[in-house]
Amino acid sequence: MNIVKNWGVLLVIAGVLSGCGQEHDHKGRTPLVEVAGEYLYKEDLQAALPFHISKDDSVLFAEHYIKKLGGGCAAF
């Protein structure tokens, strides 16, 4: 049982380490979505939002905008 526990811990550590991709300098911007190595930043999305849009409409706008940029397959 102890061996299984140790292997479990090692697998979790290996998974975390392998899941860490290459570091990317976002230059102080906040990444929201990455698709094929391209990033959509919070600041870019905020700049694209129309003025005086309701909270509900802004959510729909953001979802549509992200899907459009990602070709329909956005990764969060």
Beta strands, then each sheet from edge to edge (+ up, - down):
strand 1: 31-35
strand 2: 38-41
sheet 1: 1+ 2-
end
